[in-house]
Amino acid sequence: MQRTIANTPKEAMLQFCKKCVGGNGIEIRTCGSSNCPFYKFRLGDGRPKIRLFREQCLICMGGDRNMITACQNKKCPIYKYRFGSNPNR
């Protein structure tokens, strides 16, 4: 099975959510992590702001902004949005 690359921030966020809950879209519905920046967008409703990606990366890196720059996890679906900007623009 070939891995799909997210072309939009919304696709990247949905891939991140699937990876976080460990499965497919069914588990996303029952996600209980209401403190996640992506929580209200997890079902595909609305359009997440790019700054939410930076916020999620800060959570992942324990609040250390320098660690976001040093992040090497290129397999993370939101990696290219980690600075809070859209590299596609």
Secondary structure by P-SEA (a helix, b strand, c coil): cbbbbbccaaaaaaaaaaaaaccccccccccccccccccccccccccccaaaaaaaaaaaacccaaaaaaccccccccccccccccccc
